[in-house]
Amino acid sequence: MPLPNPLIAVSPDTLSGTPVFNGTRVPVATLFDYLEAGDSITEFLVDFPNVTLEHAVAVLEMARRSAVEAASQAAAE
C-alpha cells in the first residue's frame, strides 16, 4: 500500500486541527508519546492498527530530517 501524501494531515474538522496520520484520526504526537515513554513502535501499531509501520517510519524519518535541518541552521547562525 502506498504511503499517503502528505504523511500528516491538519484540518479543523479533525480533532480540532491536531496533526494526525493522514487517513486516520491518530494524532502524530501519540507516536512520540509512546516512544518517549519507552514503548516500542510495535506497541503503538497494535494500539493504533489504522497506522501502518511504513507510515509511522516515514513520519519518524520526516521528523529526523526536520530536526537535523533545524540543528544545522542553528549552528550556522
Sequence and secondary structure as in RCSB ss.txt:
>XXXX:A:sequence
MPLPNPLIAVSPDTLSGTPVFNGTRVPVATLFDYLEAGDSITEFLVDFPNVTLEHAVAVLEMARRSAVEAASQAA
AE
>XXXX:A:secstr
    SSSEE  TTSGGG  EETTSS BHHHHHHHHHTT  HHHHHHH TTS HHHHHHHHHHHHHHHHHHHHHHH
H 
